[in-house]
């Protein structure tokens, strides 16, 4: 269990606050049936310091720690375990799938816990809506096992698109390819200069020249 003599610091509070964007992201990812709770061990009588989708359990900021959370705190802090996944609910009925992660500071002192409670009562259509609706819509993402493949997976379709576009003059096609790769962040990878140079049969100096113009 946590050292009862431990005095919370501003750094501890700040460190816990850093989890808030992650919580908001998880809540948006899994929809309104996914509650995400941040507990601070500074005061277990009002341990909830941030909560997303609070309607799942009806709690608000300032709510106390739960009996299950107390069990997890004791279990986590008396062993090497730092997370667990389990079912919760009222009585013998499991109505939520839950997860808890112990949060520690730089000195490995337990300072809080992040909990996720996903309602199992959600209708199938509501679950599908949560999975299909996103904040930013559809994006193509390339999953590769090495950085060379990542760069080429962006370069090849851009090169094909630019070369087949008759509205782009031939003399500007290389510049346009470099520009589109830059806009996709590919030149944040050091290997990109070398690969683009090889694939387009141009010198690295030419690429650097184009990049200077693009950044102006």
Secondary structure, 3 states (H helix, E strand, C coil): CCCCCCCCCHHHHHHHHCCHHHHHHHHHHHCCCEEEEEEECCCHHHCEEEEECHHHCCCCCCCCCCHHHHHHHHHHHCCCCCEEEEEECCCCCCCEEEEEEEEECCCCCEEEEEEEEEECCCCHHHHHHHHHCCCCCCCCCCCCCCHHHHHHHHHHHHHHHHHHCCCCCHHHHHHHHHHHHHHCCHHHCCHHHHHHHHHHCCCHHHHHHHHHHHHC
